[in-house]
Amino acid sequence: MFIKIILSYLLGYLKISVEGYYIERFINICKNKNITIWNLKRNKEIRIFLNVRINEFKELRKIAKKTRCKIKIENKKGFPFLLHKYKKRKMFLVCLIIVLCLVGFSSNFVWNVDIREENNQELENIAQDIENAGLTIGNLKSKIDTKEIINKIRLQRNDIAWMGIELKGTNAIVKIVKSNEKPEIIDENEYCSIISDKAGVITKINTQTGTANVKVGDTVKKGDVLINGWMEGKFTGIRYVHSKGEIEAKVWYTKNKKILYNSTGTQETGKKENKYSIKFNNFKINFYKTLSKFKIYDTIETENKLRIFSDFYLPISIIKTTNNELEEVHKNYSIEEAKKVGIEELQKQLDEEIENKDKIVNKNINAYEKEDGVDIYVTYEVLENIGTNEKIVF
């Protein structure tokens, strides 16, 4: 039905009204004769509006006469009538044909690369790597080898678990699943020890297999052996095992910053100016003077690519440049104010870094007063499970 309606637009169709007491009979006869009618609406009990193809209107008149209904053409729609309407406007018609040809020609190229990373996990420099691998804006779709591009990137990076490229319209959709960094999994039949993966003080140790190399209260650094991958018996002697166990330690996270008593910064005034430009692929046309009227400002640029459908982009972009005015602000802190600002900032950073906040057992804050400011150190003591397996090499 949908294809018939599209074809009707290309060939032309009529919007008509039918009035009479036998409208239901009129509609039933149309259906029995397989006449394409759509957008059927009833205005009153004895009047309806509908669309019909031009070549079927003659048959429709016969049915109307048979059912004693009056038929009237309300409007003429479709491509033939559009051409007839603008036949005297030759320049418009020529321009329309040129635009349609350009749109058809541009459909053979990629005009947008849409990178979709699972769970919005950002991969550093991935856009540049995709471009270097051969997927760039303006490339012919027929010359893009998606498998080769994927292989190049997978060989270059080890932080991608899966990658796929789909060409839809003029849009190249790149889907990426980031791989999670996991420690090497050692087979249960392999001999291994457990070593420390960070520095700390042991608070708890539970050895299941192997021989503990540390005890509660010991200070360890990264790489120290916590549980040896061997056991010694009185009659069996030394035998190697796949060591297992849980080790908890107190570890430290430290941040530091210097807060000056007198400093100069900037803040937004609330005033802004918007400037627009248009870009044809790599050619940019500005509709404004490049210089801003503001003395100090921060610039934000957003680019919106024009598209006809969801995945049919055109090589045309509208660029909006927003300049936010800034003003200089002089900050003068007392010693206590400088300490407060620095401590709050450092604590916020540490809170964002540490996932399990329930394991924070102590917060240590040190402030050292200097001539021009205060040096602040904030340290969190956190209880964490440490240790990773390391294969024993003979």
Secondary structure, 3 states (H helix, E strand, C coil): CHHHHHHHHHHCEEEEEEECCCHHHHHHHHHHCCCCEEEEEEEECCEEEEEEEHHHHHHHHHHHHHCCCEEEEEEEECHHHHHHHCCCCHHHHHHHHHHHHHHHHHCCECCEEEEEEHHHCCCCCHHHHHHHCCCCCCCEHHHCCHHHHHHHHHHHCCCEEEEEEEEECCEEEEEEEECCCCCCCCCCCCCEEEECCCCEEEEEEEEEECEECCCCCCEECCCCEEEECEEEECCCEEEECECEEEEEEEEEEEEEEEEECEEEEEEEEEEEEEEEEEEECCEEEECCCCCCCCCCEEEEEEEEEEEEECCEEEEEEEEEEEEEEEEEEEEECCHHHHHHHHHHHHHHHHHHHCCCHHHEEEEEEEEEECCCEEEEEEEEEEEEEECEEEECCC
